[in-house]
Amino acid sequence: MRGARTSKLRTVLHPGAPLDARARSVAVETSPTVGMTVPAGRDLFGAVHERLDMLGAPGGSFVLTRGSVDRLRLMTGGAGSDGLPMGFHGPHALAAPLRIVAGAAGSGIDEAGARFTHCHAAFRDRDGRLVGGHLIPGETIAGADGIDLDLVALVHGRFRRQVDPETRFSIFHPEPA
C-alpha cells in the first residue's frame, strides 16, 4: 500500500506484577441517552458534571458528536520519561478554532471522591490537520458552535480513579454506587 506506515509490535512490560484478571465488570442501570450542547464559552467538563449532578448520577460516559473549541490544552501519550513504558507529555496548547472530529469519555470520581472525567478526543485545526489527545479539565472551552455530545448516566454505579497495581497508573475502575 502506497504511503502506508509499518510498525513493529512490542511487548510492554509494566512495573507491577501482572494481574490475573484485567477486566472488571459491575452491573448497573443506565439512563436513556441525553443529548446536550455545551454553550460557547463554557468548559466541557464543568457542563457535563453539572448535568450528571442534575440527573443525580454518580457517573456516566459520553461521546462528542460535533462542535468547535476556542481554547484547548491537552496531554499526549508516549514512552515514559521516568523509566515506565508509558507516560503523559504536555500540556500542549493548540491554536483555535478547532473542529471536533470525535471523542469519548468516562466520568466518575477521583481518589478523593471529587467528580473526575477522563476524555480523549480528536480535532481538525484551522489547517485541516488531525490533532488530539487527553483533554484537561478547565482547558476545553466550547467555541461559537458549542460542543454537542451524547451522555449516558450510570445509575447505582460509577467509575473510581485508583492506582492500578500492574501499570502504576491512576485509571478508572467500575464500582457500585
Summary of the structure (lengths in Angstrom):
residues: 177
radius of gyration: 17.6
end to end distance: 49.5
largest distance: 51.9
contacts: 509
relative contact order: 0.29
helix: 7%
strand: 55%
